[in-house]
Amino acid sequence: MKYHYEKPDNLVELLEASVAKYPDNPLFGKKNAQKVYEWVTYREVGERVDHLRGALARLGVKKGDSVGIIANNRVEFAVVAFAAYGLGAWFVPMYEQELQKVWKYIITDSAVKVLFVSKPEIRDKVKDFPAEIKTLEKIVLIDGEGEGSLAALEKMGAAAPVPSVRPGPEDIAVLLFTSGTTGDPKGVLLTHGNFTSNVLAAIKGFPRLSEKDRGLSILPWAHAFGQTADLYCFILLGGSIGFMESVATLAEDMGLVRPSFLIAVPRVFNKVYAGIQTKMDAEGGLAKFLFQMGVAAGNRRRELAAEGKKCLWTELKFKVADAIVFKKIRERFGGRLWGSLTGSAANSIHIAHFFSDLGIPLYDAYGLTETSPAATVNNTLGNRPGSVGRAIQDVKVVIDKTVTGEPEEGEIVIYGPNVMVGYHNKPKETAEVMTPDGGFRTGDIGKLDKDGYLYITGRIKEQYKLENGKYVFPTSLEEEIKLNPLIENAMIYGSNRPYNVCLVVPNFPALATLAEKQGLPKDPEGMVKSKEIKDLLTREILAGLKGKFGGYEIPQKFIFLTEGFSLENGLLTQTMKLKRKFVFQKFKDRIESEYKSGPAKD
């Protein structure tokens, strides 16, 4: 299907236009040993791209070749990407925290010719790949000097410059591999037009965004959401991006970078909210009173506003809480944050309202790697908490109700210039998800309201039936459970069973504070064995689910774990989604034991 693409319609032009327009603007910032952010400009990044493009040309990289990188977000990630684009080559990013066999599969499947690696430890793991993968000709070390280093390549390219090519919008830009929960990863073929149309359409919903805006890079650029919404959007605007040092230093980095607009996932705000709740409970007294007063006043303001009314007493209470308590929360984000685009899971309406009252509205978006990724976005022109927004420009959302047989809900099918070309080397899998007229079957279940706002209600592959024939969408339950500040993670299980069982990873630091006050065990092992703590967590979870889900959906048994779900233990994907099959296998005996003992007694 042919589409009309606005300019810039390729990523080479996107960068070069911004380098020409904003040469002295800061682009990327990195924290140094003195905990000060040092910034490089658009001109400096543009020069490095030019130099590396010349070097890659000398190495024989040409249109249609693949250039790979194993690196976290950093200046060089962007330099390698845009140098590859400028030769018409495909860019293949990979995560540093990945299994060696997955790197090997991706490099082989995508026929990578030149591979960049971030550090010596990774180079040591892949050093034998050229002998095993016939297309791989060279490995380049980013953090190094001398032969085989990026620095040496850039020096070589500076002496032999070549002009950039401008790919067409339908030329492949990136081969992005999805971290599936089963089987080999699938390489998603995304074009220059996929990305640029997505960026241009998305930012039209945020007219306030400008070259003065700054982001904090939290999400991996090896994933479509981070790459499009973070890297390409800020470059198009002429804005700047500071790199988060690590998840552990997120709060500190927020204060140093002082972002004005954040690309994030709901979990970031859930954790902040849980931390605030825990702190207020610990402090008690006036601070807790003012906090609760402010939250209540914010809710009342919203109710009155919906009726076109205003109450001076409510306004006064909110103003007092805002000046004394809410202001300090805004300062935790650096004091300049005016909004955040969030994706990967829907925000809780309660938490969305809370941050909106603080002056930091959360704009939920929806999409997949296969849609580059945005399909629908809440924005400053229309934000309906609970939904994932309306279709962006030139994108159409269709609800295929034949899949569910329901009057309103069905599979979400996406049409538009953001839809992938297909899965690399996987024609069968491509045919399974692409409709004859160019739509992409997402596998997600949703519904549209009368104004075109999309609501996600489940996922076809994750839904299951209980023994009674009723469907359960576990993700909705899990997201609600994780909103509790005492819970770190959860997984619901119950396929073809009489009732649901819930595996719970408690938030041990938050629980330790409560345990100490009550003279209960403070170590994780002791906590999950403590009847008092297990009863407390069970009551908290059930109270949070009651009235929001059907009785048959609410779990009857709980298994409390000392070990969390993580990348390291193989229970989460790179995008922090549960690998349900692996979680079940790991805890199968404990799950089966709960079913054998029968349902919980009231």
ABEGO torsion letter per residue (X at the ends): XBBBBBOBABAAAAAAAAAAABAABBABBBBBAAGBBBBBBAAAAAAAAAAAAAAAAAAGBBBGBBBBBBBBBBAAAAAAAAAAAAAGBBBBBBBABBBAAAAAAAAAAAGBABBBBABAAAAAAAAAAAAABAABABBBBABBBEBGBAAAAAAAAAABBBBBBBBBAABBABBBBBBBABEBBBBBBBBAAAAAAAAAAAAAABAABBAABBBBBABBAABAAAAAAAAAAAAAAGBBBBBBABAAAAAAAAAAAGBABBBBBAAAAAAAAAAAAAAAAAAEEAAAAAAAAAAAAAAAAAAAAAAGBBBAAAAAAAAAAAAAAAAAAAAAAGGABAEBBBBGBBBBAAAAAAAAAAGBBBBBBBEBAAAOABABBBBAABBBBGBAEBBBBGBBBBBBAAAAGBAABBBBBBBEAABBAEBBGBAAAAAAABBAAGBBBAGBBBBBBAAGBBBBAEBAAABBBBAAGBBBBAAAAAAAAAABAABABBBBBGBGBABBBBBBBBBAAAAAAAAAAAGBBABAAAAAABAAAAAAAAAAAAAAABGABBAAABBABBBBBABBBBAAAGABBAAGBBBAAAAAAAAAAAAAAAAAAEBBBX
